[in-house]
Amino acid sequence: MNKSLAYKIIEAHLVEGDMAPGREIGLKIDQTLTQDATGTMVMLEFEAMGLSRVKTELSAQYVDHNLLQPDFRNADDHLFLQSACDKFGVWFSRPGNGVSHPVHMERFGIPGKTLLGSDSHTCAAGSLGMLAMGAGGLEVALAMAGQPLYVNMPEIFGVRLTGRLPDWVSAKDVILEMLRRHGVAGGVGKIIEYYGPGLDHLSAMDRHVIANMGAELGATSTIFPSDQATRRFLKLQQRDDTWIELMADKNADYDHYDEINLSELEPLIALPSSPGNVVPVKEVAGKDIYQAMIGSSANPGFRDFAIAALIVEGKEINDHVSFDINPTSRQTLENLVAQGYLSRLIRAGGRIHQAGCNGCIGMGQAPATGKISLRTVPRNFPGRSGTTEDHVYLCGPETAAASALTGKITDPRTLGISCPQFKEPDEIIINTKMLQQPSANGENVKIEKGPNIKPLPSFQPILENLEIPVLIKVGDNISTDEIMPAGSRVLPYRSNIPEISKFVFNPIDSEYFDRAISFQEIGSAIIAGENYGQGSSREHAALAPRYLGVKVVIAKSFARIHFQNLVNFGILPLIFVDATDFEKIGQNDRLAMKYLRNKLQLDDEIEITNKRTGEVIRTIHMLSLRQRQSILAGSLINLIKNEAK
């Protein structure tokens, strides 16, 4: 067979299983990435395993999400992470050094390596020819311990790029076009692999923009070849000694195909409140805006800030617009200063924030009530910005900057000026001063734990027979932001499960916690539609409901990472055999399941009786043997402990 690049890297890292789509495989993981919103749990989990040092080629921890320090909690967690990294042999990126994905690409990314991260946008590293995937924190902790990653072998979706992007159109419009065509579930069970002559006109950072938002397609990963564009990027970062050429075979075989002529693209925008709700900018032009935001892991490159600076140069931002600039790495910020781009943004009215995720994760910069916010971020799930019933639109930096000038959603082609031309610099300032290398030996390092860091809850194995109430029923495409919200009010409790559990489903149903805590001992169920758990990889969206007593989630379908997170913490994910049976279960119904443990070991189908109606509903569990063992043990942590005895 003519092999795709993804197939080649999987084959080189395969340690277990058969590379047939849908079959479970085990992969050797070379590198891991953690960030502070999820990393505290990863470090607690790694510590619980009793290991002294990581066993990967490289592991890195970034503090980029929880940068606001209104009290001791975030600051304490930063010290905890710094000390844990020093003890366990993990690189530590200090607060203010930048967003994990572009910093990892600048300093640590290597073509052909595997990368597992406790952040769903870890797939951004596919821009360098890495096989990079997001996962729950516990799986990342296991990878740090030298264990394989177990995942169903994805199908490979080949996307051929031709042509060249026209003026006022950039890489963000490429991934928005993919989302327009395929939606937020179009990549589920797939690796998106880009190839073709159009790649000759996309820089490595352009590719980062596209690879990053493969997460919004629901894809397992996204990958680009390692070619001369990759080499130029690594040379600019003074790391060209790590470059190797990696390409798919000529006429490679793909399970799915698509083709995009870059020359035919126009400025696109995703409407509230889904990354898949994409239309041309011209269709919504003229609407008043309150905010335009440049930055985030989805548009992190020097070019994305520079092009915005060139658009607003010598002009003034509309007096009703907040023009927020979020540098994505300290290195990028220093180079923007050195080359004069930052001063142009400031003079035009830009509000400069520290290097980090900031408003993308709801850490400040929330928009005004009922007002439109244009953002170059990857997600616009309801309330993610920090404002209830927000109106967040996703777009490229050209549209955001043009709209900041006019005060209205503006197709940048209508500004009446020539499109600024940006050329990548041949040399940049390298800044690694806030990257901390771990001690050679961590035996004498003491881990610092503030009062907000609580031990991991322990969970009992699933019972043979259950009769539990349905405490909430939700629709399609429910995101982890809706299950377990982020933002400045919630994320400081990320290492305190009893406290963070008070916010479960808060954006959807503010009374859920009160109901759930009263049934904590008995247990409860969740009913959901399609693509349940899309979005962030944060395992709190499984861990906190489990703490509240959730035993079972029955859905039409699940997002990949959340499905595994449910399994990791002993929640049984079930899928309706007949999707119309979703209508036969209501909130407050009681569901009975018999012989669960026996059926999990011997069968794929589990029957559920609705005690209110007497109807029997058929479900299947889609669990591998190892996943079944996790459910039977009560959690993956329990399973690991049992195996160690």
N, C-alpha and C positions, 0 to 999 in steps of 0.2 A: 504494500500500500504506500501511497505518497502521504507522508506524515505532516500534520499541522505542527506548528511550533509548540502549542500547548500539549499535544500528544507526546512530543519528544521530551519535554521537561517532566511530565508526569511519569513517563516510562523510566527516566533516569533516576527518579526519586521513589519509585514503587517498592514497597517492602512487603506488601501483602495484598492479595486479591487479584481479580481478573478485570482488565481494562475494557469491560463491556458497559455501555451506558446503563446507568441505574444500579449496577452492582457496587457493593461497598468495597472500597480500596483503602489501604493504609499508605500514607506518604511520609517520607523523611522530611522534617522541617529544618531548614538551615538557619533562619533568622526569625525572631519574634519582635513584635511592636506592641507596646501598651501605652495607654494614655490615662490621665489621672481620674477621669470619670469612671473608668473600668479597672484601672491598674491597681487600686487599693485592694479590690477583691482578689485579683490575680496574685498579688504578693501574700495576702492572707492565706490563699489556697496553697501556694507554693510552700509557704512556711509550715502549713499543716501536714505536708507530705514528709517533713523531716529531712529534706535535702539541704546540703550546704552550699552548692553552687549550681548555676545553670549549665546545661550540657549542649546547648546550641553553639553554632559558630559565632553568633552575635545576638544579643538581646538588648533592646533599648526601651527605656521608659521616658515618656514625654509628659510634661505638665503644660497643657495647652487649653484645657476646657474650663477649669475652675480657677480663674485668675483673680476674680474679685475676692477681696478679703474683708468683708463687713464685720467679721468676728474671728474667733480663734480656729474655727473648724477647718476651713480650707488650708490655712497656714500650717496647722498641725498635720494635716494629711500630706502636705508637701514635704515636711520633715520626715514623716514616716516613710514615704516613697524614696527619698534620698538615702536614708539610712539602710533601707531594705535593699536598694540597688547596690550599695557599697558592700553589703554583706554577701549577697547572692551572685555578684559578678555581672551586673547589668549596667550599661551606659545610662547616664541620667541627664536629661535635657531640662535645665532649670526653668522656672516660671519666667516667661517673657522671651525665651529663646525662639519660640515659634510653634506652628502647627506641626504635628507629628509627621504627616505624609510628605510635605515638601522638604522638611528638614531631613527625614530619612532618605529621601531621594538624593538630596545634596551630599550627604555624608556617608551613607552606608549601603545604598542600593547597589546590587551587583547583578548584571545579566545572567540568566540561567539558574539563579538561586530561588529557593522557595521561601516565602515570607508569610507568617501567620500573625494576625493582629487582632487585639480585642477592640477593634473598631471596624465597622462595616466598610469604611472607605479605604481600608488597607489595599484594596484592589488597585488603587492609584499607582502603586509601584509596578504594575504591569506595563507602564509607560517605558520602563527600562528593560523590558524583556524578562521580567521576573514573573514567576507564578505566585501571585500574592492574593491572599484570601482573608476575609474577616471571619471571626468566630467568637463564641462566647468565651469569657475569661477563663473558665475552668479548662477548656481545651487548650488555651494558650499556656496556662500553667503546666499542663501535661507535656506540651511541646518543649517548654523550658526544661522540663525534667528528662527530656530525651525520648519521650514517647511519640509514636507516629500520630498523625492526624488521620482520623477515619472520616471518610466522606463518600457519598455515592458518586461514582464515576460520571462526570458531566458529559453531555453532548457538546460538540464544538461547533459554534456558530460563526462561520466565516463571513466577514463583511469587507467587500472589495471597495476601496476608495479610488476614485479617478478625479481628474481635474484639479483645480486650484481655487482656494477660497477667494471670493471677490472682495472688493473694498467694503468696509463696515460689517463684515461677517467674520466670525472667529470660531475657535474650537468649541466654545460653549454651544454654538448653533448646530454643530455636528451631533453632539450627544442629545440635544433637545430634539433634533430630527429623528434620532433613533427612538426616543421616548414617544414622539408623535406617532411613529409607525407601529411600535410594538407594545407600548404601555408599561406600567410599573411591574407587571408580572411576565413580560416578554422574554426575560432572560433567565427565568427560574429553571434550575437544572442544567444550565449551559455556561460555557466559557465563551465570551465574545472575543474573537481574534480578528484584528484588522490587518489588511494586507493590500497590495496594489500600488500603482504609480502615484496615487494621490498622497502617499506617505512622504514623498520627496519634498513636499511643501509644508509639512507639519513638523515643528520643533519637538524636542523631548517634552517641554513643558506644555505645548499644545496637546500632546498625547496624554499628559497627566490629567488635563481637564476632562478629556473623553473617558479615560480609564476610571477616574474617580467616581463619576456618576454612573458607571456600570452597576454600582450598588442600587441605584434607583430603578434599574431595569430588573432587579432581583437576581442578577447573574452571580454565579459562584466566583467568577473572576473575569478580568479583561486582560488581554495581552497584545503587545505590539512587538515586532521584531527588534532585535538589537542591531542597528545599522549605523550609517555614518552620522545620522542625527543624534543617536545615543552617544556615539563617540565624541561628537562636538560638545555635548552637555557635560560628559565626564571630564573632558579636557578642561573645560571652563571651570569646573570644580576642583581641578588639579588632582583628579583621580583616574586619569585615562589608563593607568596601569591595570585597572579592573575590567577594562572593556574587552569583550569578545564578540565576534559576529555570530548572531543566532537568527536563523530564518526558517520558515516552513519550506518543505520540499516544493519544487516546481509542480504546479497542478495538484496541490495538496487536496486530500479528501476532507470534506466537512459534512457534518450531519445536517446543517442548515446553511442557507446562503442568502445574502442580500448585497446590494450595491448602492453606493451613494456617489453621485457626481457632485463633488464639492463646488464646482462652478455654478451649479444651479441653486445653491442654498441662499436664503435670505435671512435677515434678523428674525429670530424666533423668541417666544416668551411662554413660560408655563404659568397658567392662571391659578388662582387659589382654588382648592388647597391640595393640589397633587402635582408632583413633578411630571406626571403623564398627561396633564391637561394643557397641551401645547398648541399654540396658534401663531401665525405670523404677527409680528409687532404691529404692523399696519392695521390689523383688524381691531385693535384695542387702543390705538393712538388717540390722544386727546384727553384721556382721563387724568384728573388732578392727582398728584402724588405728594406724599409727606416726606418720604425718605428714599435715598439711593445709596446703596452700600456696595463698596468694592472690597474684595478679598475673600477669604475662606479657603478650605482645602480644594474647593471646586474650581477656583480661579486664583491660584497661588503664585503665578509666575511674575517675574520682574516685568515682563511685557504687559501683563494685564493692568498693572498700576501705571506704567509709563504711557500706555495708549490713552488711559483716562486723563492723565496729566496733560498730554498734548491736545486732547479735545477741549479741555477747559482753560488752557493757557490763555492769559490775557482777557479772560471773561469772568463773570461773577455768577455764582450759584443763585438760583431763584430764592428769594427771601422767605419762601414758605417750605423750603426743602432742607432736611438734615442730610448732609453729604458725608457719610461715614467711611473712613478709610481704615481698613484692618490689615496692616502688614502681616504677611504670613510667616516670615522668619526674620530674626534679628539681622541676618546677613542681607536679606533683601532690603530691609529698612535702611541699613547703612549705605548700600549701593544707590538707593533712591535719593538719599541725602547727597552723596558724593557726586552724582551725575545731574543734580539740580531738579529732578522730577518732584521731589517732595515739596520743595518751595513753591512750585507751580500749583500743586494741589492745595496747599495751605492758603496761598494768596487768593485763590478762587473761592475759598470758603470751606475747604475740607476739614473735617473733624478727625484728628489723628489719634488712633487707639494703639495700645500695646500689641506686640506680635502675639497672636493667639486666635482661638476660635471665636471668642467674644459673642457677638449677636447671633452668629449662626446656630449656637446651642442655647440661645436664650439667656446668655450671661451679659445683661445690659443691652442698650441700644434698642429696646422694645419700641415699636412704632406707636403713634397716638391712636386713640380709639376711633375705629371706623375709617382710618386713613390707609392709603395704599403705600406699601413699601416695596421698592424694586431692589432685588438682592442678587449678587452673583454667587450665592450659596447653593448647596446641592438640594436642599429640602425646604418645602413650604407646608408641611403637615399642620393641621389646625392647632393654633396656640403655641407652636414651637418657638415663636419669636418672643414669647413672654406676654403678649397681649391676647386676651381672650377674644375669639372671633376676629382674628387678624385678617389682613388682606395682603398676603405676601406673594409677589410675582418673582419668578426666576428668569434671569436674563444674562447676557454677556456684558462685559465692561463698556462696550461701545454704546449700547442702549441705556445702561445705567447712567453713564456720564452725560449723554445727550439729554436725557430726561431731567437730570439734576439742573441743567441750564435752563430748560424751558418751564419746569414745574409741572409738566404733563408727560404721560407716557409718549415717547417720541421715537419713531423710526429714525435711526441716526442718518439714514440716507437723505432725509428731508431737512437737515440742519442748514443747508445752503453753504457749506464749506467743503473744501477738499478733504478727503480722508487722510488723516495723519499717517505717515509712513514710519514704522519703527524698525530699526536694525539691531539685532542682538549685539551687545558689546563683545569685543574679542578678549577682554580681560575684566575680571571683577575682583572686589575685595573679598577674601575668604575670612569668615568670622566663626571660630569654633570655641570662643572663650567661655560660653555658658553650657558647653557639653562636658560633662564630668565622667572621666574614665574610672571604673571601679578599682578598688584596691586589689592588689595581686592575691591577697589572702584575707578573707573576711571573717576569720575565726574570732577575732577580738572586737568586731564591730557589734555594737548594741543597737537593736532596732528601737526607734523612738515611737511610742504610741500615745497619742493624746486621748483625752477622756471621751471623745466622740467615736473612737474606733472600738467596735464591739466584736466579740467572737462570732464566727459563722454559726448559724443555727444548725441543729442536727435534725434529721428527718427519719421517720419510721418507714419501713417497707410497706408497699401497697397491700391492702387487705384482700382476702379471697372474695368477699361479698361487700358491695357498697350500696347504700341508699342515701343519696345526697341531693340537696336542692340546687336548682339553677339560680344563681344570684345575679347574673347579668347575661343579656343577649345582645350581641353587637353585629353590625353588618359587614360589608366587604372592605378590604384594604385597611383594616385597623392597624395603625402603626404602633411601634413600641413607644413613641412619644405620647400616644393616647393611653396606652396601658400603664406606662411608668414615665411620667413627664420628666423633662430635664429642667434647666433654668436655675436662676440664682436662689430660688426659694427651696428647691428640692435637692439639687446635686450635692450640697454640703453634707447630706446624710448618706452618701453613697457607701460609707463603711459602717453604717448603723442600720441594719435591716429592720429592726422593730420600728424605728422612726420613719424610714423612707417608705415603709409599707402603708403608712397613713395616706399616701398620695396615689395609691393604685387606682387607676381608672378615673382619677379626679377630673380630667377634662371632659369626660363623657357623663359621669354620674358621681356627683359629690357625696352621695350617701352610701356608696359601695363599701367603703371601709367599715362603716358602722354595722352593716349587714354581715359582712364577711367575718369580722372579729367575733361576732356572736355565734358563728358556726365554725370557728377555728378548729375545735376538737372533733366535731362530726365530719367536717369536710364539705366541699361544695364543687360545683361544676360551672364552666363557662361555655356558652354556645356562640359560634362565630361563623361568618360567611367566608368568602374567598380571600386568599392571600393574608391570612391572619398573622400579625407580627412582622409586617414589612418594616424596613427602615433600619434603625440603629441595632448594633450587635449587643447592646447593653443587657447583660444577663439579669439585671435587677427586674426586668419585665417578666422573668420567670421566677426568680428567687423570692421576690416580695409577695407575689400571689401564692406561692407555695407556703411561705411563712403564715399567710392568712388562712391556709387550709385547703387551697384548691388542689383537687386530686385528678381532675379530668378536664381537658378542653376538647370539645367536639366542634369541628369546623368543616367547611367545604374543601378548603385547602390551606396550607401553611407556607409562610416564608421559610427558606432553608435554615437560616441561622437560628431563628426563634424556635423552630421545631426541635433542633438539637438542644437548645438551652432548656426547653421544657423537659426533655428526656434527662438531661444532666442533673436536674433537681427533682426527679421522681414524679413529675406530672405526666400523666398518660395522654398523649395526643392521638385523637381518633378522627377519622374522616368518614363523612356520610357516604354510604354506598350509593344512595339515591339522594342527590342534592336537594330535591324537593322536600325531603323529610325535615330539613331545616325549619320549615313552616309548622311542623307538628310539635315543636317544643317551645314553650314560653317561659319567660322569667317567673320564678317561684314554683315551677313544676318540680316534682321530685323524680329522680331517675334511679332505677335499680339495675345493678349489674351483678351477675352471679358467676362464680367460678373464674374470676379474673386471672388469678395467678396460674391456674391450670391452662386457661385458654391462651395466655400470653406465651406459654411454653410450647403449646401444641397446635395453635390455630392462628390464622390471620384475621378472622372475623369475630367480632364481639357484639352480642345482642344487648340492647338497652330497652328496658320497659319504662314507659312514661306512666307513673302511678296515677296521674290525674285522668288520663284517657284510656289506659290499658293497652295502648298501641305498642307494638314491638318494632324498634328501629334498628336497622342493621348498620354497623360501622366496621371499618378495617383500621388496623394500626400502622401498617407500612414500616415496622421496626426491623432493623437487622438483629441478629442474635445478640451482639454486644449491647445494643440499645435496649433490648428486652431485659437483659441482665441488670442494667442500670435501674430500670423501672422496678424490677422485682426486689432489688436491694434497697430502694428508697431514694437513691441518688448515686451519681457517678463517684462521689467521694466515698460513700459507703462501700461501693463495689471495689474501689482501689484498696481500701482498708481491709476488706474481706480477703482479697487476693494476696495481700501482704502477710496475712496470718499463717 
